[in-house]
Amino acid sequence: DSVQAEMDGLTKQITINRARLQRSKQEASEAQSRADLLAGELREVHRQMEERQREAKDAQQQAVRFEAKAMKASERLRKRNAEGDEVQREAERWHEEAQRLLRMRNG
């Protein structure tokens, strides 16, 4: 009788342990699924971050190119303005010369 009671106790303990083991396996499986999901999300965030970094780098390079173009355009404009000033001075000299000649002729 005591052997049977001990056997029944052990059987009950085995059943309990099997149930605990099954729950632990289920919890581990769920935790693994969550970890896989989070890892996937992390990979996606990392991919997006790398994409943003590439976009930022491209934008910076484009800004540098635009700045160089703006500087060249500014230099061309400065030269054209200087040429315009020279043309203006020459036109004023010719005007003065014409006025001088007219005064001489009329004078």
Phi, psi and omega in degrees: 000314180293326177294317179296319179295319178294318178297316179297320179297316179294320179298317179297317180295320178298317179298315179298315181295323177296318179296317178297317179299317179298317178297317180297318178297318180296315179297319179296319178296317178295319179296320178296319178297316178296318179297318178297317179298313180296321178297318177297317178297319179296318177299319180295316178298317180297318179298316180296320179297316178297321178297316179297321179295319177297316179298318180295318179296315178299317180297320179294316179297320178295320178298319178297316179297317180296321179298317178297317178297319179297319179295318178296317179297319179297319179294318177298318179296319178299316179295318179296321177297318179296318177297318178299320178297318179296317178298319179298316179297318179297318179298320178295321178297316180295321178297315178298319179296318179297317178299319180298315181295320179296320179295320180296317182294319183275344193270000000 
